[in-house]
Amino acid sequence: MTRLLFLTPRREAAVVAKATGQRRRTAPRGVLALATALVTGSPFTYAATTAPNAATGTATATAAAAAAAAAAATSPSTTAPNALSVLSAPGSSKAPIASVVPAAGPDAVAKANGVSFAAYLDAVGRFNNALAAQREAVAAARAGVPMAALRPDPSLSLGAGPAELGREVHPKPRLAQSIGLSYTIETGGKRERRVDAARSQVIASEAALAGAGRQAAADAAAAFIEACRTHEALRTQEASLAALTDIVRMNERRHGAGDLGGLELLQSRNERDQFLATVVRARADARSAMEGLAAPLGRRWREVFGDASPLCAFQDGRAPEGLEGLERLGGVEGPEAMERMAGPRGSDNEGGALDAPDALDALVARAMDERDDVRIARAAVDSARAAADLVRANRWVDPSVSLSYGYTPQGRHGVSTDGTAVDPSPRSNTLSVSVSMPIPLSRLDRGDVVQAEAAVTQALLALRQTELQAQADVRATHAQYRAALENLTRYRDATLSDARRVVEGLRTSYRQGAASLLELLAAQRAADDTELAYLQARSDLAGATVRLQLSLGRAPAP
C-alpha cells in the first residue's frame, strides 16, 4: 500500500519574518495536513520546525492533538496512529510548526534493531540453493504421479493389399483395404502399483526436502552463532585495547613528569602494540564470519539485509521454545542449582535428573516421531516396498485384443482361356477379433524379484541404523547441552565477575602506584582470556541448543 506524504511548506527565515498574516496561514495548513493524514489512515510521525510565533505553534499542536483524538474516537476499529512527537530547536523557546512525515516501516525498524536469527532463517528458507533444488525434485516427483496413472495407448493399423505383381494375371485384382485397433490389457494391478510407487517417491522427496531444510538450518545456525561470537569478541578486544591505550597515555604523562622509568613505558607500549595485532586478527575473523553467512543464505548478506547487523540474542540458559519440559527436568539457575541437580560425585544421583531414563526415553520417542532423517528412512522403506510390489505385478503377462475391419472391392470382369466371360468377384466386408498373449518364458528367472526384496531389506536395515543413530544423537546432544549450560552458568555467575573486579581493582591500584605494571598486564590478560572464554561458552551453549533442537526434530532457535 502506498503511503501518503504530507509536508507543511517550509519557509526561509526571511519569509517567516514577514507579515503576521502569512505566519497565521502556516498553522492551518499544518492542521489540515494532520487532519487529512488522520482521516486517510496514512502512517505519519508528527515532527516540527521552529516558528517565530509561540501562540501559533501552540494552537497548531493543540489542533493536531484534537484531530488525532477525534480520529481515534470516530474510527475505533482502525489501527491507532503512530505516536506524536513535538520537536523544537535546542535552546529555542519558540513553539514548533506541525509537519507530517512518513513513519518508520518495519523494514527500517528491523534495520535499526538488527537481523534476528528467525529473520535470517526465514531468508535461508527462501533463498538457499540446495532447498531450491530439492523443491524442484519434489515438483518432478509429484508430476510422476499422473504419469504413472496413464494406461497403455491403443494401436491403430491401416492396410491395403495384396497387390498382384505377376504378369500372367490379367486383369489385376483390385486392392483390399483394412483398418484395425489393438489394445493391451494390463493385469496384476500394474497401474495401481505404479501409482503407489510414484506416491512413495513423492513422500520420499518431501522427506528429503525436510532433511535438506534441517541441514540448511544447522548450517545457518552455525554461521550465525560464529558471526555473533566473532563480533562480540572483537568488541571485547577493542575495549581491552582502549584500556591498554589509556595505560600507555597515563605512563607517558608519568614519564614526562619523571615519576616513571622509560623501560616500564616501553613495556606498556609493547604490550599495547602486540594486542593491536590481536585486534586486527579479530577484525578479520569477524569479517570472515559475516561472509560465511552467505553460504547458507544463497546470496550475499548485503543483498538481503543491507547494512543491518546480526542481532545476537541467544537463550543463554533459558529453555528453548517448545522444550519447556526440558527446563523442568533439569533447568539450571546457578552453580548451586547445578550442584543440587547433579548430586554429589560418586552417589547414585550423579548426573542429575536429566539423566533419568524416563526423561531420556521421552526425548528419544519425540525424536523418533519428528526427526527428518528417521522420516526419510521410513519413506525409503515404503518406496522400496512399493517398488517390490510393482516388480511382482510386472511379472503378470498382458494380453492384447485386436479388432479389424476389411473391405474388398468388387473384382474386374475377365475372360477365361476358352473365351467365355468370367463374372467378377463380389464386394466383401469382413470383421475379425483376435487375442494375443506372450509366452512368459522370461518369468522363469526371478532375479528382478530377488533384487527388489534385497532393496527392501537394505532399507529396513538402514532405518534401524538411522533410529539407533538418532537415539545416540539425542543422548549425546543432551549431554553436550547440559555441559555447555553448566560452563556458561559458572562463567556468568562467578568467574567473569571475579575477573572483571580483579582487573578494575589492579587498574585503580596501578594509577595510585600500589601495583606494578606486570601485575596489571597479567590481570588484563587473564580478564581478556576470561571474557573470550565466556563468549565461547555462550557460543557453545547456543550451538548445543541448536543441535539438541535439531536432534529432536525442532526448528533451531539459539
C-alpha positions as CSV (number, residue, x, y, z in Angstrom):
1,M,0.0,0.0,0.0
2,T,1.4,3.4,-0.9
3,R,2.0,5.7,2.0
4,L,0.8,9.3,1.6
5,L,3.3,12.1,2.5
6,F,2.0,15.4,3.8
7,L,4.5,18.2,4.3
8,T,3.9,21.7,5.5
9,P,5.6,24.2,3.1
10,R,9.0,25.1,4.5
11,R,9.8,28.8,4.5
12,E,13.1,30.5,4.7
13,A,13.9,32.7,7.6
14,A,13.1,35.9,5.7
15,V,9.7,34.6,4.7
16,V,8.9,33.5,8.2
17,A,9.8,37.0,9.4
18,K,7.2,38.6,7.1
19,A,3.7,39.8,7.9
20,T,1.7,38.1,10.7
21,G,-1.0,37.2,8.2
22,Q,1.4,34.9,6.3
23,R,2.5,33.3,9.6
24,R,-1.0,32.7,10.6
25,R,-1.8,30.9,7.3
26,T,1.0,28.4,8.0
27,A,-0.6,26.8,11.0
28,P,-3.9,25.9,9.5
29,R,-2.1,24.2,6.6
30,G,-0.3,22.0,9.1
31,V,-3.5,21.2,10.9
32,L,-5.2,20.5,7.5
33,A,-2.3,18.1,6.7
34,L,-2.6,16.4,10.0
35,A,-6.3,16.0,9.7
36,T,-6.1,14.7,6.2
37,A,-3.5,12.1,7.3
38,L,-5.6,11.0,10.2
39,V,-8.8,10.7,8.0
40,T,-7.0,8.7,5.3
41,G,-5.3,6.4,7.9
42,S,-1.9,7.0,6.4
43,P,1.1,6.3,8.8
44,F,2.7,9.5,9.9
45,T,5.0,11.0,12.5
46,Y,4.4,14.5,14.0
47,A,7.7,16.3,13.5
48,A,8.4,20.0,14.0
49,T,10.1,23.1,12.6
50,T,10.6,26.3,14.6
51,A,8.1,29.1,14.3
52,P,8.5,32.7,15.5
53,N,5.1,32.8,16.9
54,A,4.6,30.7,20.1
55,A,0.9,31.1,20.1
56,T,0.6,29.9,16.5
57,G,2.7,26.8,17.2
58,T,0.8,26.0,20.4
59,A,-2.5,26.3,18.5
60,T,-1.2,24.1,15.8
61,A,-0.1,21.4,18.2
62,T,-3.4,21.6,20.1
63,A,-5.4,21.4,16.9
64,A,-3.4,18.4,15.8
65,A,-3.9,16.6,19.1
66,A,-7.6,17.3,18.9
67,A,-7.7,16.0,15.3
68,A,-5.9,12.8,16.4
69,A,-8.3,12.3,19.3
70,A,-11.3,12.8,17.1
71,A,-10.0,10.4,14.5
72,A,-9.3,7.8,17.2
73,A,-12.8,8.3,18.6
74,T,-14.6,8.1,15.3
75,S,-12.7,5.1,13.9
76,P,-12.0,2.7,16.8
77,S,-11.7,-0.3,14.5
78,T,-8.8,1.1,12.6
79,T,-5.2,0.9,13.6
80,A,-4.1,3.6,16.1
81,P,-1.9,6.3,14.6
82,N,1.7,6.5,15.4
83,A,2.9,8.4,18.5
84,L,3.3,12.1,18.1
85,S,6.5,13.8,18.9
86,V,6.8,17.6,19.1
87,L,10.4,18.7,18.5
88,S,11.9,22.2,18.7
89,A,15.3,23.6,18.1
90,P,17.7,23.2,21.1
91,G,17.8,26.3,23.2
92,S,14.8,27.9,21.5
93,S,11.7,29.0,23.2
94,K,9.7,29.2,20.0
95,A,7.0,26.7,19.5
96,P,7.2,24.3,16.7
97,I,5.1,24.2,13.5
98,A,3.5,20.9,12.7
99,S,4.6,18.8,9.7
100,V,3.7,15.3,8.8
101,V,6.4,12.9,7.7
102,P,6.1,9.1,6.9
103,A,6.5,6.8,9.9
104,A,9.3,4.3,10.0
105,G,8.2,1.0,8.5
106,P,9.0,-2.5,9.8
107,D,12.0,-2.8,7.4
108,A,13.5,0.4,8.9
109,V,12.9,-0.9,12.4
110,A,14.5,-4.2,11.6
111,K,17.4,-2.5,10.1
112,A,17.8,-0.3,13.2
113,N,17.5,-3.2,15.6
114,G,19.5,-5.8,13.7
115,V,18.6,-9.0,12.0
116,S,17.3,-11.7,14.3
117,F,18.1,-15.3,13.8
118,A,14.4,-16.0,13.0
119,A,14.6,-13.5,10.1
120,Y,17.9,-14.9,8.9
121,L,16.5,-18.4,9.0
122,D,13.4,-17.3,7.1
123,A,15.6,-15.8,4.4
124,V,17.6,-19.0,4.3
125,G,14.4,-21.0,3.6
126,R,13.6,-18.6,0.7
127,F,17.0,-18.3,-0.9
128,N,19.0,-21.4,-0.1
129,N,20.2,-23.0,-3.3
130,A,20.1,-26.6,-2.0
131,L,16.5,-26.1,-0.8
132,A,15.5,-24.7,-4.2
133,A,17.0,-27.7,-6.0
134,Q,15.2,-30.1,-3.7
135,R,11.9,-28.3,-4.3
136,E,12.4,-28.9,-8.0
137,A,12.9,-32.6,-7.1
138,V,9.6,-32.6,-5.2
139,A,7.8,-31.0,-8.2
140,A,9.2,-33.6,-10.5
141,A,8.2,-36.4,-8.2
142,R,4.6,-35.0,-8.0
143,A,4.5,-34.8,-11.8
144,G,5.3,-38.5,-11.9
145,V,2.0,-39.5,-10.1
146,P,-0.4,-38.7,-13.0
147,M,2.2,-40.1,-15.4
148,A,2.1,-43.4,-13.5
149,A,-1.7,-43.5,-13.7
150,L,-1.7,-43.5,-17.5
151,R,-3.0,-46.5,-19.2
152,P,-1.4,-48.1,-22.3
153,D,-2.2,-46.4,-25.6
154,P,-4.3,-48.3,-28.2
155,S,-2.7,-49.1,-31.5
156,L,-4.3,-48.2,-34.9
157,S,-3.3,-50.1,-38.0
158,L,-4.2,-49.4,-41.7
159,G,-3.6,-51.8,-44.5
160,A,-4.0,-52.1,-48.3
161,G,-3.4,-55.2,-50.5
162,P,-2.4,-57.6,-51.5
163,A,-1.2,-56.2,-54.8
164,E,-0.8,-58.7,-57.7
165,L,2.7,-58.4,-59.2
166,G,2.6,-61.4,-61.7
167,R,2.3,-60.6,-65.3
168,E,0.3,-63.7,-66.1
169,V,-2.6,-62.5,-64.1
170,H,-4.8,-60.2,-66.1
171,P,-6.8,-58.2,-65.3
172,K,-5.2,-57.3,-62.0
173,P,-7.4,-57.7,-58.9
174,R,-8.4,-54.6,-57.0
175,L,-6.7,-53.8,-53.7
176,A,-8.4,-54.6,-50.5
177,Q,-8.3,-52.2,-47.5
178,S,-8.3,-52.9,-43.8
179,I,-8.3,-51.0,-40.6
180,G,-7.5,-52.4,-37.1
181,L,-7.4,-51.4,-33.5
182,S,-5.5,-53.2,-30.8
183,Y,-5.2,-52.6,-27.0
184,T,-3.1,-54.2,-24.3
185,I,-5.0,-55.1,-21.1
186,E,-2.8,-54.7,-18.0
187,T,-3.2,-57.4,-15.4
188,G,-1.9,-58.0,-11.9
189,G,-2.7,-54.4,-10.8
190,K,0.2,-52.9,-12.6
191,R,-1.4,-49.4,-12.8
192,E,-2.2,-49.3,-9.1
193,R,1.3,-50.4,-8.2
194,R,2.8,-47.8,-10.4
195,V,0.7,-45.1,-8.7
196,D,1.7,-46.4,-5.3
197,A,5.4,-46.3,-6.3
198,A,5.1,-42.8,-7.6
199,R,3.4,-41.6,-4.5
200,S,6.0,-43.2,-2.3
201,Q,8.6,-41.3,-4.4
202,V,6.7,-38.0,-3.6
203,I,6.8,-38.8,0.1
204,A,10.5,-39.6,0.0
205,S,11.3,-36.4,-1.9
206,E,9.2,-34.4,0.5
207,A,11.1,-36.0,3.4
208,A,14.4,-35.3,1.7
209,L,13.3,-31.6,1.3
210,A,12.6,-31.5,5.1
211,G,16.0,-33.1,5.7
212,A,17.7,-30.5,3.4
213,G,15.9,-27.8,5.4
214,R,17.2,-29.3,8.6
215,Q,20.7,-29.3,7.2
216,A,20.4,-25.7,5.9
217,A,19.1,-24.6,9.3
218,A,22.0,-26.3,11.1
219,D,24.5,-24.6,8.7
220,A,22.7,-21.3,9.1
221,A,22.7,-21.6,12.9
222,A,26.4,-22.4,13.0
223,A,27.3,-19.5,10.7
224,F,25.1,-17.1,12.7
225,I,26.5,-18.1,16.1
226,E,30.0,-17.8,14.8
227,A,29.3,-14.3,13.4
228,C,27.9,-13.3,16.8
229,R,30.8,-14.8,18.6
230,T,33.5,-13.1,16.5
231,H,31.6,-9.8,16.6
232,E,31.4,-9.8,20.4
233,A,34.9,-11.0,20.7
234,L,36.1,-8.1,18.5
235,R,34.1,-5.6,20.7
236,T,35.7,-7.1,23.8
237,Q,39.2,-7.0,22.5
238,E,38.7,-3.4,21.2
239,A,37.6,-2.4,24.7
240,S,40.8,-4.1,26.1
241,L,42.9,-2.3,23.5
242,A,41.3,1.0,24.6
243,A,42.2,0.2,28.2
244,L,45.8,-0.6,27.3
245,T,46.0,2.7,25.3
246,D,44.8,4.6,28.4
247,I,47.6,2.9,30.4
248,V,50.1,4.0,27.8
249,R,48.9,7.6,27.9
250,M,49.0,7.6,31.6
251,N,52.5,6.2,31.6
252,E,53.6,8.8,29.1
253,R,52.3,11.6,31.4
254,R,54.0,10.0,34.4
255,H,57.2,9.5,32.4
256,G,57.1,13.2,31.4
257,A,56.7,14.2,35.0
258,G,59.6,11.9,36.0
259,D,57.6,9.5,38.0
260,L,58.0,6.5,35.7
261,G,61.0,4.9,34.1
262,G,61.5,4.5,30.4
263,L,61.6,0.8,30.4
264,E,58.1,0.5,32.0
265,L,56.8,2.9,29.4
266,L,58.3,0.9,26.6
267,Q,56.9,-2.3,28.1
268,S,53.4,-0.9,28.2
269,R,53.7,0.3,24.6
270,N,55.0,-3.1,23.5
271,E,52.0,-4.8,25.2
272,R,49.6,-2.4,23.5
273,D,51.2,-2.9,20.1
274,Q,51.1,-6.7,20.5
275,F,47.5,-6.6,21.5
276,L,46.7,-4.4,18.5
277,A,47.8,-7.3,16.2
278,T,45.3,-9.5,18.1
279,V,42.6,-6.9,17.4
280,V,43.5,-6.9,13.7
281,R,43.1,-10.6,13.5
282,A,39.8,-10.4,15.4
283,R,38.5,-7.9,12.8
284,A,39.5,-10.3,10.0
285,D,37.7,-13.1,11.8
286,A,34.6,-11.0,12.2
287,R,34.6,-10.1,8.5
288,S,35.2,-13.7,7.5
289,A,32.3,-14.8,9.7
290,M,30.0,-12.3,8.1
291,E,31.0,-13.5,4.7
292,G,30.3,-17.1,5.9
293,L,26.6,-16.1,6.4
294,A,26.3,-16.0,2.6
295,A,26.7,-19.8,2.1
296,P,23.5,-20.9,3.8
297,L,21.7,-17.8,2.6
298,G,22.3,-18.5,-1.0
299,R,23.4,-14.9,-1.7
300,R,25.4,-12.2,0.0
301,W,24.2,-10.7,3.3
302,R,24.1,-7.2,1.9
303,E,21.8,-8.2,-1.0
304,V,19.2,-9.3,1.5
305,F,19.6,-7.3,4.7
306,G,21.7,-4.3,3.5
307,D,23.8,-2.8,6.2
308,A,22.0,-4.4,9.1
309,S,24.0,-6.5,11.6
310,P,23.0,-9.8,13.2
311,L,21.0,-9.5,16.4
312,C,22.8,-11.7,18.8
313,A,20.0,-12.5,21.3
314,F,20.5,-16.1,22.5
315,Q,18.7,-18.1,25.1
316,D,21.7,-18.2,27.5
317,G,20.3,-21.0,29.7
318,R,16.6,-20.5,29.2
319,A,14.7,-23.5,27.9
320,P,14.1,-23.0,24.1
321,E,10.6,-22.6,22.9
322,G,8.8,-25.9,22.7
323,L,11.2,-27.6,25.1
324,E,9.9,-26.2,28.4
325,G,9.7,-29.7,29.7
326,L,13.5,-29.9,29.4
327,E,13.8,-26.9,31.7
328,R,11.5,-28.5,34.3
329,L,13.5,-31.7,34.2
330,G,16.8,-30.0,34.8
331,G,16.8,-26.2,34.4
332,V,19.8,-24.6,36.0
333,E,19.7,-21.2,37.6
334,G,23.2,-21.1,39.1
335,P,26.2,-23.2,40.2
336,E,24.4,-24.2,43.4
337,A,21.4,-25.3,41.5
338,M,23.6,-27.2,39.1
339,E,25.3,-29.0,42.0
340,R,21.9,-29.9,43.5
341,M,20.7,-31.2,40.2
342,A,23.9,-33.1,39.6
343,G,24.1,-34.7,43.0
344,P,27.3,-35.5,44.9
345,R,30.0,-37.2,43.0
346,G,30.1,-40.9,43.5
347,S,26.4,-41.0,44.5
348,D,23.6,-42.8,42.7
349,N,22.2,-39.5,41.6
350,E,25.4,-38.2,39.9
351,G,24.5,-36.9,36.5
352,G,21.3,-35.2,37.6
353,A,17.6,-35.5,37.0
354,L,18.1,-35.0,33.2
355,D,19.8,-38.4,33.0
356,A,16.7,-40.2,34.3
357,P,15.7,-43.0,32.0
358,D,12.1,-41.8,31.7
359,A,13.1,-38.3,30.7
360,L,15.6,-39.5,28.1
361,D,13.1,-42.1,26.8
362,A,10.6,-39.3,26.3
363,L,13.1,-37.2,24.3
364,V,14.0,-40.2,22.2
365,A,10.4,-41.1,21.5
366,R,9.8,-37.5,20.4
367,A,12.8,-37.6,18.1
368,M,11.6,-40.9,16.5
369,D,8.4,-39.1,15.5
370,E,9.8,-35.8,14.4
371,R,13.3,-36.2,13.1
372,D,13.7,-35.7,9.4
373,D,16.3,-38.4,8.9
374,V,14.1,-41.0,10.5
375,R,11.2,-39.9,8.3
376,I,13.5,-40.2,5.2
377,A,14.5,-43.7,6.2
378,R,10.9,-44.7,6.7
379,A,9.9,-43.2,3.4
380,A,12.8,-45.2,1.8
381,V,11.3,-48.4,3.2
382,D,7.9,-47.6,1.9
383,S,9.4,-46.7,-1.5
384,A,11.3,-50.0,-1.6
385,R,8.2,-52.0,-0.7
386,A,6.2,-50.2,-3.4
387,A,8.9,-50.9,-6.0
388,A,8.9,-54.6,-5.0
389,D,5.1,-54.8,-5.4
390,L,5.5,-53.2,-8.8
391,V,8.1,-55.8,-9.8
392,R,5.8,-58.6,-8.8
393,A,2.9,-57.0,-10.7
394,N,5.0,-56.6,-13.8
395,R,5.6,-60.4,-13.9
396,W,2.0,-60.9,-15.0
397,V,1.5,-61.2,-18.8
398,D,-0.7,-58.7,-20.6
399,P,-2.9,-59.9,-23.4
400,S,-3.6,-57.8,-26.4
401,V,-7.0,-57.6,-28.0
402,S,-7.3,-56.6,-31.7
403,L,-10.4,-55.6,-33.7
404,S,-10.0,-55.2,-37.5
405,Y,-12.3,-54.4,-40.4
406,G,-11.5,-55.4,-44.0
407,Y,-13.1,-54.3,-47.3
408,T,-12.5,-55.9,-50.7
409,P,-14.0,-54.1,-53.7
410,Q,-15.7,-55.9,-56.5
411,G,-13.4,-57.7,-58.9
412,R,-12.9,-56.9,-62.5
413,H,-14.6,-58.6,-65.5
414,G,-12.5,-61.2,-67.2
415,V,-12.4,-63.8,-70.0
416,S,-11.4,-67.4,-69.4
417,T,-9.0,-69.4,-71.6
418,D,-11.8,-70.8,-73.7
419,G,-13.1,-67.4,-74.4
420,T,-16.1,-67.4,-72.0
421,A,-16.8,-64.4,-69.8
422,V,-15.9,-64.6,-66.1
423,D,-18.1,-62.9,-63.6
424,P,-16.2,-60.6,-61.2
425,S,-15.8,-61.5,-57.6
426,P,-18.4,-59.8,-55.4
427,R,-17.6,-56.9,-52.9
428,S,-16.6,-58.2,-49.4
429,N,-16.8,-56.7,-45.9
430,T,-15.1,-58.6,-43.1
431,L,-14.8,-58.1,-39.3
432,S,-12.3,-60.0,-37.2
433,V,-11.3,-60.2,-33.5
434,S,-8.1,-61.7,-32.2
435,V,-6.4,-62.1,-28.8
436,S,-2.7,-62.5,-28.4
437,M,-0.7,-63.3,-25.3
438,P,3.1,-63.5,-24.9
439,I,4.6,-66.8,-23.7
440,P,6.3,-65.8,-20.3
441,L,9.4,-67.8,-20.7
442,S,11.4,-64.9,-19.2
443,R,9.4,-65.1,-16.0
444,L,11.3,-68.3,-15.2
445,D,14.1,-66.1,-14.0
446,R,13.3,-64.4,-10.6
447,G,16.3,-62.1,-10.5
448,D,14.2,-58.9,-10.5
449,V,12.2,-60.2,-7.5
450,V,15.3,-61.0,-5.6
451,Q,16.7,-57.6,-6.3
452,A,13.5,-55.9,-5.1
453,E,13.3,-57.9,-1.9
454,A,17.0,-57.2,-1.2
455,A,16.3,-53.4,-1.6
456,V,13.5,-53.7,1.0
457,T,15.9,-55.5,3.3
458,Q,18.5,-52.8,2.8
459,A,16.0,-50.1,3.5
460,L,14.9,-51.8,6.7
461,L,18.5,-52.1,7.9
462,A,19.1,-48.5,7.1
463,L,16.0,-47.5,9.0
464,R,17.2,-49.5,12.0
465,Q,20.6,-47.9,11.8
466,T,19.1,-44.4,11.5
467,E,16.9,-45.0,14.6
468,L,19.9,-46.1,16.6
469,Q,21.9,-43.1,15.4
470,A,19.0,-40.8,16.3
471,Q,18.8,-42.2,19.8
472,A,22.5,-41.8,20.3
473,D,22.3,-38.3,18.8
474,V,19.6,-37.3,21.3
475,R,21.6,-38.6,24.2
476,A,24.9,-37.0,23.0
477,T,23.4,-33.6,22.2
478,H,21.5,-33.7,25.5
479,A,24.8,-34.3,27.4
480,Q,26.5,-31.5,25.4
481,Y,23.7,-29.1,26.2
482,R,24.0,-29.8,29.9
483,A,27.8,-29.4,29.9
484,A,27.6,-26.1,27.9
485,L,24.8,-24.9,30.2
486,E,26.9,-25.6,33.3
487,N,30.0,-23.9,31.8
488,L,28.1,-20.8,30.9
489,T,26.4,-20.6,34.3
490,R,29.8,-20.8,36.0
491,Y,31.3,-18.1,33.9
492,R,28.3,-15.8,34.1
493,D,27.7,-16.1,37.9
494,A,31.2,-16.3,39.2
495,T,34.3,-16.4,37.0
496,L,33.5,-13.4,34.8
497,S,32.5,-11.0,37.5
498,D,35.6,-12.0,39.6
499,A,37.9,-11.4,36.7
500,R,36.4,-8.0,36.0
501,R,36.7,-7.0,39.6
502,V,40.3,-8.1,39.8
503,V,41.4,-6.1,36.7
504,E,39.4,-3.0,37.7
505,G,41.0,-3.1,41.2
506,L,44.5,-3.5,39.8
507,R,43.9,-0.6,37.4
508,T,43.0,1.6,40.3
509,S,45.9,0.3,42.3
510,Y,48.3,0.9,39.4
511,R,47.1,4.5,39.0
512,Q,47.7,5.0,42.7
513,G,51.1,3.4,42.5
514,A,50.1,0.4,44.6
515,A,50.5,-2.2,41.9
516,S,53.2,-2.9,39.3
517,L,52.8,-2.9,35.5
518,L,53.4,-6.6,35.3
519,E,50.6,-7.3,37.8
520,L,48.3,-5.1,35.8
521,L,49.2,-6.7,32.5
522,A,48.8,-10.2,33.9
523,A,45.4,-9.3,35.3
524,Q,44.4,-7.8,31.9
525,R,45.5,-10.9,30.0
526,A,43.6,-13.1,32.5
527,A,40.5,-10.9,32.1
528,D,40.7,-11.0,28.3
529,D,41.0,-14.7,28.4
530,T,38.0,-15.0,30.7
531,E,35.9,-12.7,28.5
532,L,36.8,-14.7,25.4
533,A,36.1,-17.9,27.3
534,Y,32.8,-16.6,28.4
535,L,31.9,-15.7,24.8
536,Q,33.0,-19.1,23.7
537,A,30.8,-20.6,26.4
538,R,27.8,-18.6,25.1
539,S,28.6,-19.8,21.6
540,D,28.9,-23.4,22.8
541,L,25.6,-23.2,24.6
542,A,23.9,-21.7,21.5
543,G,25.4,-24.4,19.3
544,A,24.4,-27.2,21.8
545,T,20.9,-25.8,22.0
546,V,20.6,-25.8,18.2
547,R,22.0,-29.4,18.0
548,L,19.6,-30.5,20.7
549,Q,16.6,-28.9,18.9
550,L,17.6,-30.4,15.6
551,S,18.2,-33.8,17.2
552,L,14.6,-33.7,18.5
553,G,13.3,-32.6,15.1
554,R,12.6,-29.0,16.1
555,A,13.4,-25.7,14.3
556,P,16.6,-24.2,15.7
557,A,16.4,-21.2,18.0
558,P,19.7,-20.5,19.7
